[in-house]
Amino acid sequence: MKVIKFGGSSVADANQFRKVRDILLADTTRRIVVVSAPGKRTKEDVKVTDLLIQSARMRLSGRDVGGEIARIISRYEGIACDLGLPAELIQGFHTDLCRRLEGDTSRTREFEDGIKALGEMYCAQLMAAYLNESGTPAEFVAPEEAGLLVSEEYGCARVLEAAYASLAKLRNRKKLVVFPGFYGFTRDGHIATFSRGGSDLTGAILAAAVGAKVYENFTDVDGIAAADPRILKNPALIPELTYQELRELSYGGFSVFHEEAMLPVFEAGIPINVRNTNNPSHPGTWVVSTRDIGGRAIVGVACDRGFCGIYVNKYLMNREKGFGRKLLQIIEEEDLSFDHAPSGVDNLTVILRQNQLTAQLIDRIKDRITRELAADTVSIENDIALLSVVGHGMRKTLGMAARVTGALATAKVNIEMLMQGPSELTMILGVKDEDAAVAVRAIYDEFFNPSAEPPPLP
């Protein structure tokens, strides 16, 4: 059995629905299909989920939502009309959406989750109706019916362990199961959504629950690229990488796959196959537990912007017990999360997301560190980009750091910081935001251009 998930671009219009049907019919082991809400049809288009969020917030602020309702329903109506599905189905969506928008708004986050999940709910119902109409026995299964229990963390819900036993029964369904992504139900029966992109997570949860052979994730690209296509034109595709490598690339800014979605399939040892709905014959990228390193030391280079560094210096810092703990306690007490904390003998840097800080907060943090830790100097460096060079092969390849830093030196990019853990899976380099694109190109050219050959072993 395979669990297969289709992203928003894969269900954006009637033509995409037809592609989904053909992909499902091409492999009879594809027994559970998870769908997102309809995505953008063109670059200027708006995703249905964004329309639903806008309608919920307009309702919460007391504004008229008639126009938003019309825009949302028209998306489904266009698909249904083109596929020859009965108008009663869309009328049902309209009635349901109006009823929910007129519901209780006293708990705002709960209300918003209940509205924004409707994109997947209606899409799954429409997909099931289309499959049945075209001769493929299928059934819509709601998360509540299947037992997809989640925590009461609206907008960032987590699956409860108790859900897996109930979801495992989906394996026994005779018809093809069409399941909405992105949300589950709390023990009190309320809708709670995962974070954005959470349909990936739904698919992974179902794959783990039923013990799927493969979790296929269909999107609008042929696979996972070795670098950001927004920076490099037509970067090489990664044929195979491990869960850990994908996790590191996701942290570094890759957005092909929801980072939390790897955990259920990772724990179950189920491979992920990232494929293209518009080019289904392409084998895509496989995400597996282990892989043959071969001659390629790294699998990709990622880049994430918008970081800042809090630089703290104090003479004989290394002799002072608890200094690092006290510094991080200040960060915690100011309700901040940090990403890295590289250190020297007399200095320590805390790297965190820049958007967490305001001018007032920066002044307070600098004052607290200076007073409470008697620091000699405290400074803030803004606009840092973190580059992640990822690959299991770095551990057994000589001269990796030299090649990376040499490539940046040739490109005239200054390195603000460099970090590498004992596993040697990822090398993280800090550069200025303005140099990020040049840095990615330089590292990619060093390792992925046909002329790039690894140095000979001594």
HELIX and SHEET records of a PDB file:
HELIX    1   1 GLY A    8  VAL A   11  5                                   4    
HELIX    2   2 ALA A   14  LEU A   25  1                                  12    
HELIX    3   3 VAL A   48  LEU A   60  1                                  13    
HELIX    4   4 GLY A   66  LEU A   83  1                                  18    
HELIX    5   5 ALA A   87  LEU A  101  1                                  15    
HELIX    6   6 THR A  108  LYS A  116  1                                   9    
HELIX    7   7 LEU A  118  GLU A  133  1                                  16    
HELIX    8   8 PRO A  143  ALA A  146  1                                   4    
HELIX    9   9 ALA A  163  LEU A  167  1                                   5    
HELIX   10  10 ALA A  168  ASN A  172  5                                   5    
HELIX   11  11 SER A  199  VAL A  210  1                                  12    
HELIX   12  12 TYR A  243  TYR A  251  1                                   9    
HELIX   13  13 GLU A  259  ALA A  261  5                                   3    
HELIX   14  14 MET A  262  ALA A  268  1                                   7    
HELIX   15  15 MET A  317  ARG A  319  5                                   3    
HELIX   16  16 PHE A  323  GLU A  333  1                                  11    
HELIX   17  17 GLN A  354  GLN A  356  5                                   3    
HELIX   18  18 ALA A  359  LEU A  373  1                                  15    
HELIX   19  19 HIS A  392  LYS A  396  5                                   5    
HELIX   20  20 MET A  400  THR A  410  1                                  11    
HELIX   21  21 ASP A  433  ASP A  435  5                                   3    
HELIX   22  22 ALA A  436  PHE A  448  1                                  13    
SHEET    1   A 8 ALA A 138  PHE A 140  0                                        
SHEET    2   A 8 LEU A 176  PRO A 180  1                                        
SHEET    3   A 8 ARG A  30  VAL A  35  1                                        
SHEET    4   A 8 LYS A   2  PHE A   6  1                                        
SHEET    5   A 8 VAL A 214  THR A 219  1                                        
SHEET    6   A 8 ILE A 272  ASN A 276  1                                        
SHEET    7   A 8 THR A 285  VAL A 288 -1                                        
SHEET    8   A 8 GLU A 240  THR A 242  1                                        
SHEET    1   B 2 TYR A 183  PHE A 185  0                                        
SHEET    2   B 2 ILE A 191  THR A 193 -1                                        
SHEET    1   C 6 PHE A 338  HIS A 340  0                                        
SHEET    2   C 6 ASN A 347  ARG A 353 -1                                        
SHEET    3   C 6 GLY A 300  ASN A 313 -1                                        
SHEET    4   C 6 THR A 377  VAL A 390 -1                                        
SHEET    5   C 6 THR A 426  LYS A 432 -1                                        
SHEET    6   C 6 MET A 417  GLN A 420 -1                                        
END                                                                             
